[in-house]
Amino acid sequence: MTDTVLVLGATGKTGRRLVSRLTAQGVAVRAASRKPGEGRTLFDWDRPETHAPALAGVDAVYLVAPDLVEDPTAMTGPFLAAARLAGVKRVVLLSSMGVTFPNEGPGSGRDKLERQVMASRMDWTVLRPGGFSQNFSEGFLLPGILQAGAFATATGDGAVAFVDADDIAAVAAVALTQDGHAGATYEVTGPQALTFSQAAEIIGQAAGRTIAHRPISSEALTDLLVGFGLPRDYAALVVGNQDAIRDGLGARVSDVVARVTGRPATPFADYAARAAPAWARG
Ligand SMILES: NC(=O)c1ccc[n+]([C@@H]2O[C@H](COP(=O)([O-])OP(=O)(O)OC[C@H]3O[C@@H](n4cnc5c(N)ncnc54)[C@H](OP(=O)(O)O)[C@@H]3O)[C@@H](O)[C@H]2O)c1
């Protein structure tokens, strides 16, 4: 029985949806954010003094690593030790399908983080989602869509089985509150692999106007990301993932959502229909 769950990244794409789901199930939730208030719990990876108070009395943790940090293990290591000390029994890590790509490989920050969680001596479950559908409506692809009716990637004609963040949250909610998921690594995907151009077409239909995918080179993407202020090592991680997708490695489709939650994964067109207001101009 899981009484209290600490959700890190509780204002983010998956965390926000996980908080709603757990709350609806009657689970006590601590919604962690650097900006407290509105029922949130103060938590900042860069301020270790916020960790122990957030962990006190917690049974299970949804772990979202610090944003834009290639290797977060110097922060997550002490946090995991503190969690175990505080009596936390379960940890569900939001990782990425990217750790399985040969060009990321063993030794990446995310790979080290997975190993740290697996060695934490708490029951662990690792989620490895592919690209989120919500990147188009809540994430890094949205500004281009709104400003230019287009978004740029280095994925070429590579496909991704875009996964709805709500489906990731649904899998996480089960793993956090039910037995039978300790020691599992779940590749969480949507039901159908689509190229970014196909995704653009579906988004355009939902938005009622033309939305284009502009393929760019890996070098151009690197310049763009570094220009936006991303640290160079994190930009290299993102570009490496897009290279792997262009090479056909991101197109895998799994049955994890259906297997774990008992309902099918959300088709991209259903997501797009729901998200359409995000693409309204102005
Ligand atoms: N987007 C994808 O397609 C994708 C695919 C696979 C895996 N992932 C993984 O999913 C994770 C989340 O990525 P996302 O882009 O979707 O971000 P997100 O969860 O939408 O947003 C980041 C969250 O992290 C919190 N945060 C940022 N810096 C923090 C800090 N220093 N201390 C505490 N909390 C902090 C933010 O909360 P506050 O601002 O409220 O503090 C926010 O809730 C990443 O680890 C990423 O590698 C993403």
Ligand as a Chemical Component Dictionary entry (heavy atoms), coordinates in Angstrom:
data_LIG
# 
_chem_comp.id                   LIG 
_chem_comp.type                 NON-POLYMER 
_chem_comp.pdbx_formal_charge   0 
_chem_comp.three_letter_code    LIG 
# 
loop_
_chem_comp_atom.comp_id 
_chem_comp_atom.atom_id 
_chem_comp_atom.alt_atom_id 
_chem_comp_atom.type_symbol 
_chem_comp_atom.charge 
_chem_comp_atom.model_Cartn_x 
_chem_comp_atom.model_Cartn_y 
_chem_comp_atom.model_Cartn_z 
_chem_comp_atom.pdbx_ordinal 
LIG N1  N1  N 0  10.240 15.437 -23.852 1  
LIG C1  C1  C 0  10.519 14.234 -24.359 2  
LIG O1  O1  O 0  10.198 13.914 -25.517 3  
LIG C2  C2  C 0  11.212 13.207 -23.500 4  
LIG C3  C3  C 0  11.375 11.903 -23.993 5  
LIG C4  C4  C 0  11.976 10.950 -23.174 6  
LIG C5  C5  C 0  12.411 11.289 -21.907 7  
LIG N2  N2  N 1  12.250 12.574 -21.473 8  
LIG C6  C6  C 0  12.737 12.926 -20.119 9  
LIG O2  O2  O 0  11.678 13.468 -19.367 10 
LIG C7  C7  C 0  12.202 14.362 -18.394 11 
LIG C8  C8  C 0  11.345 15.603 -18.350 12 
LIG O3  O3  O 0  11.535 16.316 -19.540 13 
LIG P1  P1  P 0  10.485 17.367 -20.096 14 
LIG O4  O4  O 0  11.167 18.096 -21.186 15 
LIG O5  O5  O -1 9.188  16.692 -20.384 16 
LIG O6  O6  O 0  10.337 18.386 -18.889 17 
LIG P2  P2  P 0  9.062  18.661 -17.959 18 
LIG O7  O7  O 0  8.861  17.492 -17.045 19 
LIG O8  O8  O 0  7.900  19.131 -18.772 20 
LIG O9  O9  O 0  9.585  19.935 -17.135 21 
LIG C9  C9  C 0  10.685 19.869 -16.271 22 
LIG C10 C10 C 0  10.231 19.755 -14.803 23 
LIG O10 O10 O 0  11.391 19.710 -13.993 24 
LIG C11 C11 C 0  11.269 20.638 -12.942 25 
LIG N3  N3  N 0  12.604 21.162 -12.681 26 
LIG C12 C12 C 0  13.437 21.744 -13.574 27 
LIG N4  N4  N 0  14.591 22.105 -12.953 28 
LIG C13 C13 C 0  14.465 21.718 -11.656 29 
LIG C14 C14 C 0  15.320 21.824 -10.510 30 
LIG N5  N5  N 0  16.521 22.401 -10.561 31 
LIG N6  N6  N 0  14.867 21.316 -9.346  32 
LIG C15 C15 C 0  13.643 20.744 -9.255  33 
LIG N7  N7  N 0  12.790 20.631 -10.303 34 
LIG C16 C16 C 0  13.204 21.117 -11.477 35 
LIG C17 C17 C 0  10.299 21.706 -13.405 36 
LIG O11 O11 O 0  9.554  22.151 -12.282 37 
LIG P3  P3  P 0  9.551  23.655 -11.666 38 
LIG O12 O12 O 0  9.908  24.609 -12.777 39 
LIG O13 O13 O 0  8.139  23.818 -11.161 40 
LIG O14 O14 O 0  10.544 23.610 -10.560 41 
LIG C18 C18 C 0  9.381  20.938 -14.332 42 
LIG O15 O15 O 0  8.281  20.427 -13.630 43 
LIG C19 C19 C 0  13.681 14.599 -18.750 44 
LIG O16 O16 O 0  14.480 13.860 -17.855 45 
LIG C20 C20 C 0  13.790 14.034 -20.149 46 
LIG O17 O17 O 0  15.068 13.475 -20.428 47 
LIG C21 C21 C 0  11.655 13.541 -22.226 48 
# 
loop_
_chem_comp_bond.comp_id 
_chem_comp_bond.atom_id_1 
_chem_comp_bond.atom_id_2 
_chem_comp_bond.value_order 
_chem_comp_bond.pdbx_ordinal 
LIG N1  C1  SING 1  
LIG C1  O1  DOUB 2  
LIG C1  C2  SING 3  
LIG C2  C3  SING 4  
LIG C2  C21 DOUB 5  
LIG C3  C4  DOUB 6  
LIG C4  C5  SING 7  
LIG C5  N2  DOUB 8  
LIG N2  C6  SING 9  
LIG N2  C21 SING 10 
LIG C6  O2  SING 11 
LIG C6  C20 SING 12 
LIG O2  C7  SING 13 
LIG C7  C8  SING 14 
LIG C7  C19 SING 15 
LIG C8  O3  SING 16 
LIG O3  P1  SING 17 
LIG P1  O4  DOUB 18 
LIG P1  O5  SING 19 
LIG P1  O6  SING 20 
LIG O6  P2  SING 21 
LIG P2  O7  DOUB 22 
LIG P2  O8  SING 23 
LIG P2  O9  SING 24 
LIG O9  C9  SING 25 
LIG C9  C10 SING 26 
LIG C10 O10 SING 27 
LIG C10 C18 SING 28 
LIG O10 C11 SING 29 
LIG C11 N3  SING 30 
LIG C11 C17 SING 31 
LIG N3  C12 SING 32 
LIG N3  C16 SING 33 
LIG C12 N4  DOUB 34 
LIG N4  C13 SING 35 
LIG C13 C14 SING 36 
LIG C13 C16 DOUB 37 
LIG C14 N5  SING 38 
LIG C14 N6  DOUB 39 
LIG N6  C15 SING 40 
LIG C15 N7  DOUB 41 
LIG N7  C16 SING 42 
LIG C17 O11 SING 43 
LIG C17 C18 SING 44 
LIG O11 P3  SING 45 
LIG P3  O12 DOUB 46 
LIG P3  O13 SING 47 
LIG P3  O14 SING 48 
LIG C18 O15 SING 49 
LIG C19 O16 SING 50 
LIG C19 C20 SING 51 
LIG C20 O17 SING 52 
# 
